[in-house]
C-alpha cells in the first residue's frame, strides 16, 4: 500500500477515534459504554496496524495483537458480569 493511501486512512481512523470517544461520553447505560469501549479498542487496533505498515516497526503489530486479545477477554468478562446481574448473581 503506498503512502498516499495510508495517510488518508490514518486521518479517517483518527476521526473515528474522536467519534468513538464522543459515543462513549454520550452513552446512557452500561451496555452502551461496553460497546463503545470495544469500538474504541478496534479503532486503536486499526491505528496500530496502519502505523506498523507506515513506519515498518513490527512491535506496533505485536501491540495490536495483544490489545485485541485483551479487548476480547475484557468484553467477554463484562458481558458475563452484566448478564449474571452482579459478581455473585
N, C-alpha and C positions, 0 to 999 in steps of 0.2 A: 504494500500500500504506500503510495507516495505521500509526501508530507502535505501536499495540497488537499488531501482527503482527511488526514489525521488531525490537522489543526482545526478545521471547522467542526470535526467530531468532538474534539476536546472542548470547544466553545459550547456546543449543544449539551454535552454531558454536564458541564458546569452550570448551565442554565437549568437543567433538570435537577441538579443538586439543590439549587436555590428553591425551585418549585416544590421539591420534596420536603425541604425544611419548612416551608410555609404550610404544607399539608400536615406536617407533624404538629406545628403550632396550633393550627385550626381544628385538630382532631377533637371530637366531643366525648368519646368514650375510650376505654382501654383497648378494645379490639381495633379501632381505627388507628390508635397510636402504634400498636404492634405491627400492623400492615404498613404504616408509614415508615417505621424504623427498618422493616425488611426492604422496603423500596429504596431507602437511603443506602442500605448496605449493598444492594445490587448496583446502584449507580456508582458507588465508590469502587466496587469491583471492576466495573467497566472503565472507570477513570484510571485505575491502576494498570489495567491491561493495555490501554492506549498509551500510557506513559512508558510502559515496558517496551512497546513496539517503537515508540518515537525515539527514546534515548538508548535503547539497546541494553538495558540493565535487567538481568534475569531476576534479581531479587524483588522487583516490583510484581512480577508474576507470582513468585512464591508468596508474597504478602497477599495477593488477590485470592489465591487458593486457600490460604489459612483463614482469611476473612470470610470466604464462602462457607467453609466448614463450621466456623464459629457461629455464623449467622444462621445456618441451618439448625444447629443444635439449640441455639437460643430461641428460635421461633418454635421449634417443637416443644421445648420446655415451657414456654409461655402459653402455648395452646393447651398443653396438658394441665397446667396450673389453672388457667381460666375455665377450662372445660370441667374440671372437678369441683370448682366452686371455692377453692382455697387450698392451703397446704395440707390440711387434714381431712378434706372432703371426700 
